[in-house]
Amino acid sequence: MKQLVRLLMRDSLVQNAAVLYGVQISRKLAPLVIVPYLARTLGPAGWGMVAFAQSLGEFLVLVIEFGFNLSATREIARNRESKEACSEIVAGVVGAQVILALTAGAAAVILSRWIPLLCDNPKLLAAGLLYAVAQGFTPLWFFQGLERLHLAAGLEISGKLMGMGAILWLVRSPEDGWVALMVQGLAPALSTAAGIILAYRAFPFRWPSWYLVRDAVRLGWRMFVFRSGESLYGVGNAFVLGLFTTPTLVGYFASAEKISKAVYGLLNPIREALYPRLSHMVSNSPEKAARLARIGAIVTGAGGVVLGGAIFGFAPLLVYLLMGPGFAPAVTVLRILALLPPLLAITHSVGLQWLLPHGRDSEVNRIILSAGALNLALAVILAPHFAHLGMAWAVVCAEAFVCFSMVRAVARSRARFRDPVLAVS
């Protein structure tokens, strides 16, 4: 047993998963302090306003990130032995993100004139833009592709700690919602800048050129389509709900959504550690990649079921402890969203950890875009009549569609998961 433990500790995949779990612990510990404080300080309406603006920021993050967290991670993983190739990838991605950030920011400012919650709160809009730029430029794709996550983890943890301290110091009343969102942008902005500098120091510096930017966009656009479709039922729900109802009801939904995502996030390190390894292995050792994919599916699938059951059973306690008694209506929403962890676990482990490393981007995009359209259609139908509860069911139905479609796609793919080489030895 001791020898097995020593072997596991030396394995780079296990080390990367452990580092990512350190990041996840920081991501969970900070909200355990920040979320209860903001919920009680801002109240349901103030919290709903922040969630609405942050949801808009997440849309912009998707534009700036442009799927590079998947496409660039995969390209770095495949070309990690070539400094010249990695240098070109970094230059192209950073150049593309600068152009995307300027375009997305200008579009958001123009569109905000027709959105009352943003038009009447320019400070909140500015904070959302800063949040989007800081999060969108995060160079985690670079460190993931190289499977060198220690520095990225250290930078993110430092940013989380600085942000937590600043929020506790500066946010004092319901009028300080924009300050809370501004701080959530400033802290990661510092760690993002440091990460980009480290990325450029790791390989020869190259200025972004038109053809490098073009290649980065060409490689990333399919993942951008995937992430955009995913955003319609993943990160933009509070924003969509805010177009039909009051900030208070947005606050109830956003509270339950954040708790559900935080709990499922406990499985993210496994997924994030497996993706670059599988992307590298599928072209060099297909049989080992298949075996690793099945192990990942078993672990994350079981974890998703356990986490979903825990959310449903402890929903009243979680809402009371994290949000306070003023958020009691969020309990029902949270119990509906308890279906998400098992669905997401299957989607990511069976579908995304197998289809994307094998380059089946188009098939994944079709599924995600269909789910995004389904979620948006259900939201338009259900949210005006059932508010936060209708939005929750729209999200669950969309994710169930994705889960079923991903499993069906893999099952039809030459019966990969029934192949003898997948047997766990």
Secondary structure as the mmCIF struct_conf table of DSSP 4:
data_model
#
loop_
_struct_conf.conf_type_id
_struct_conf.id
_struct_conf.beg_label_comp_id
_struct_conf.beg_label_asym_id
_struct_conf.beg_label_seq_id
_struct_conf.end_label_comp_id
_struct_conf.end_label_asym_id
_struct_conf.end_label_seq_id
HELX_RH_AL_P HELX_RH_AL_P1 LYS A 2 ARG A 10
HELX_RH_AL_P HELX_RH_AL_P2 SER A 12 GLU A 65
TURN_TY1_P TURN_TY1_P1 PHE A 66 GLY A 67
HELX_RH_AL_P HELX_RH_AL_P3 PHE A 68 ARG A 78
TURN_TY1_P TURN_TY1_P2 ASN A 79 GLU A 81
HELX_RH_AL_P HELX_RH_AL_P4 LYS A 83 LEU A 111
HELX_RH_3T_P HELX_RH_3T_P1 SER A 112 TRP A 114
HELX_RH_AL_P HELX_RH_AL_P5 PRO A 116 CYS A 119
TURN_TY1_P TURN_TY1_P3 ASP A 120 ASP A 120
HELX_RH_AL_P HELX_RH_AL_P6 PRO A 122 GLY A 136
TURN_TY1_P TURN_TY1_P4 PHE A 137 PHE A 137
TURN_TY1_P TURN_TY1_P5 PRO A 139 PRO A 139
HELX_RH_AL_P HELX_RH_AL_P7 LEU A 140 LEU A 146
TURN_TY1_P TURN_TY1_P6 GLU A 147 GLU A 147
HELX_RH_AL_P HELX_RH_AL_P8 HIS A 150 LEU A 170
BEND BEND1 SER A 173 SER A 173
HELX_RH_3T_P HELX_RH_3T_P2 PRO A 174 ASP A 176
HELX_RH_AL_P HELX_RH_AL_P9 GLY A 177 ALA A 202
BEND BEND2 PHE A 203 PHE A 203
HELX_RH_AL_P HELX_RH_AL_P10 TRP A 210 GLY A 234
TURN_TY1_P TURN_TY1_P7 VAL A 235 VAL A 235
HELX_RH_AL_P HELX_RH_AL_P11 ASN A 237 GLY A 242
TURN_TY1_P TURN_TY1_P8 LEU A 243 PHE A 244
BEND BEND3 THR A 245 THR A 245
HELX_RH_AL_P HELX_RH_AL_P12 PRO A 247 TYR A 264
HELX_RH_3T_P HELX_RH_3T_P3 GLY A 265 LEU A 267
HELX_RH_AL_P HELX_RH_AL_P13 ASN A 268 MET A 281
TURN_TY1_P TURN_TY1_P9 VAL A 282 ASN A 284
HELX_RH_AL_P HELX_RH_AL_P14 PRO A 286 GLY A 313
TURN_TY1_P TURN_TY1_P10 PHE A 314 PHE A 314
HELX_RH_AL_P HELX_RH_AL_P15 ALA A 315 LEU A 322
TURN_TY1_P TURN_TY1_P11 MET A 323 MET A 323
HELX_RH_3T_P HELX_RH_3T_P4 PRO A 325 PHE A 327
TURN_TY1_P TURN_TY1_P12 ALA A 328 PRO A 329
HELX_RH_AL_P HELX_RH_AL_P16 ALA A 330 LEU A 337
TURN_TY1_P TURN_TY1_P13 ALA A 338 LEU A 339
HELX_RH_AL_P HELX_RH_AL_P17 LEU A 340 ILE A 346
HELX_RH_PI_P HELX_RH_PI_P1 THR A 347 LEU A 352
HELX_RH_AL_P HELX_RH_AL_P18 GLN A 353 LEU A 355
TURN_TY1_P TURN_TY1_P14 LEU A 356 GLY A 359
HELX_RH_AL_P HELX_RH_AL_P19 ASP A 361 ARG A 412
TURN_TY1_P TURN_TY1_P15 SER A 413 ALA A 415
HELX_RH_3T_P HELX_RH_3T_P5 ARG A 416 ARG A 418
BEND BEND4 ASP A 419 ASP A 419
HELX_RH_3T_P HELX_RH_3T_P6 PRO A 420 LEU A 422
#
